[in-house]
Amino acid sequence: MAFTDSVFHSRVRASSTRLFWVGLALTLVGIAAIVFPILSTLAATLLVGWVFLFAGAFMLVGAFSVHGTGPFFGALLISLLSIAAGLFLLFNPLAGAAALTIMIAILFLIQGVFELVFAFEMLPHPGWVWMLISGLASLILGVVIAGGWPGTSLFALGLLLGINFVTTGLGYLFVARAMKPAA
């Protein structure tokens, strides 16, 4: 059955190969995170710590480029807070994992909403159900993470990130397959 493509559907169809590779990569990373949840949790915490530390250092340099202006103190404060957050995560990864766990719960809830919108935008094209499933999985994971916090912070972050990556990856794989241009 042929459907009339909108601009959105045409763009998804044109980038189906890219969506396939993104979906495959997310699925493989997700499987690794599920197999090693504690390692995945600590790796995620340390990665975020380094990102905050480097971003804060760059923002600190940027703050001094506006020295003598009104935004200087705001830029300085944000850079120092970012550096402090990075150092906290790097030197207290378990406490950092608890903080990141609740932030991930919020992220998954927001992601779930956007994936549901994406699924309904695709309706009635093939593959929309897989994005719907991914959106529902993201919402459920967000609720599970928030409900188990802080007791499950050590392993939940890595495990649930893995599950989320797998469902999102599979969603992309099935959308890419369904929207593949005719050869």
N, C-alpha and C positions, 0 to 999 in steps of 0.2 A: 504494500500500500504506500503510495507516494504522498508526502506532505509538502505543503508550500513552506519553504524555508524563510524565516525572518533573517535580519542581519545577524542577530545573535546566533541562530542555528548555523548560518553559513560560516561564521567565524569559528564556531566549535568544530564544525566539519573540516574546515581548512587546517585546523591545528590538532586533528585527531592523533597524528603520529607523535607529536610532542606530548599530548595528554597520556598516550600509552606509556612512554618512557618515564614520565613523572609518576604515573601510577605504579609502574613496576618498581621504581626506586623506592617509593614510599612503602610499598608492600614488603620489600626485602629488609629495609631498615626497621620496619615494624616487627617483623619476625625476630630479628636479632634482639630488639628491645624486650620482647616477650620472653625469650629464652634466658636473658640475663637482666632481670628487672632491677636488682640492687645496683649493679654496675651502670645500668642505663640511668637510674635516678641520680647517682653520684656524678656521672658524666654530664648529664644535663645541668645539674647544679653548678659544676665547675665551669662549664662552657658559658653559662649566663654570667657567672662571676667575672670571667675574663672579658666578656663583652662589655659589662658595666665598667670595669676598670679601664679598658682602653678607650671607650667612648668618653668616660669622665676626663681622662687625660687630654684627649683631643679637645673636648669642650673647655677645659681649663686654659689651654693655649688660645682657643678662640675668645674666651672671656677677656684675656689681656689685650686682644686686638681691638676691643671696644672700651678699653680703660678710659675713664674720664667722661663717659656718657651715662645716661640713665640706665640702660640695660646691663651695665657692668655687674652690679651686685646680684641681679637675678641670674645672669649667666654664670657668675662665680659660685653662687649657691647651688645651682643645678649640677655644675661640674663636680663640686666637692661631695654632694650627696651621691652622685653616681659612683665616684671613686670609693666612698664609704660603703655603698651597697656591694660593689664588686669585692672589696676586701672582706666584708662580712661573709659573703657567699664562699669565697676561697678559703677562709680560715675557720669557718663554721658550716661545713657542708651539710651536716645533719639538720641544724636549725634552718639553714637556707633551703633545704629540701622541703621542710614543712611550709615555709613561706611560698615557695614556688608551687607546691601542690595546690594550695588554695587559689593561686593565680591561674594555674592550668585549668582548674575546675571552671572558673569564670570564662576563660578562653574557649573551652569546649562548649559551654552553653551558648556563647555567641556564635561560634563556628556552626553549631547544630542549626541555629536559626537561619544563618545564611545558606547552608546547604539545603535546607528545606525550601527556601525561596528559589534557589537554583533548580531544584527538582521540579517545582511547580512551573517555573519558566520553561522548562524543557517539555512539559506535558503538551501534547500527546505523543511526542517523539519517542522512539525506542531508547531505552536506557535510563529513563527518568526515574524508574522505580529504584534503581541501584543508588542513585544520588539521594533519594528519599530515605533509603535504609541507612546510608552513611550519616545523614543528618540526624536521624533518630538515634543512631548509635552514639553520636557525639553528645547529644542531649542527655542520654542515659549515663554515659561516662562522666559527664560533668556533675550530675546528681550523685553518682556513686562516690566520686572523689570528695565532694564537699561533705557527704554524709559520714565518711570514714575518717575525716581529718581530725586531729593530727596523728592518730594512732597508726595509720597505714602509710605515713609519708615516706618511709624508707624504701618500700618496694612499689607502692601504688603508682607513683609518678612514672617510673620506667615501664611498668606493666601496662598501665592505661595509655601512656603515650604510644606504646607498641600497638595496642589494640586500635587506637585511633588512627595511627599511620596505616595499618593494614586495611581498615574499613574505608578510609579515604582513598588509599591506593587502589583497592578493588573497585570503588566507585568510579574513579578516573579510568581504569582499565575497561570497565564495561561501557562507559559512555564513549570512550575512544573507539571501541569495537562497534558499537551501535551507530556511531556517526561517521564511520570510516567512509571516505569518498568512494564512489563506484569506480572500479578500475577500467 
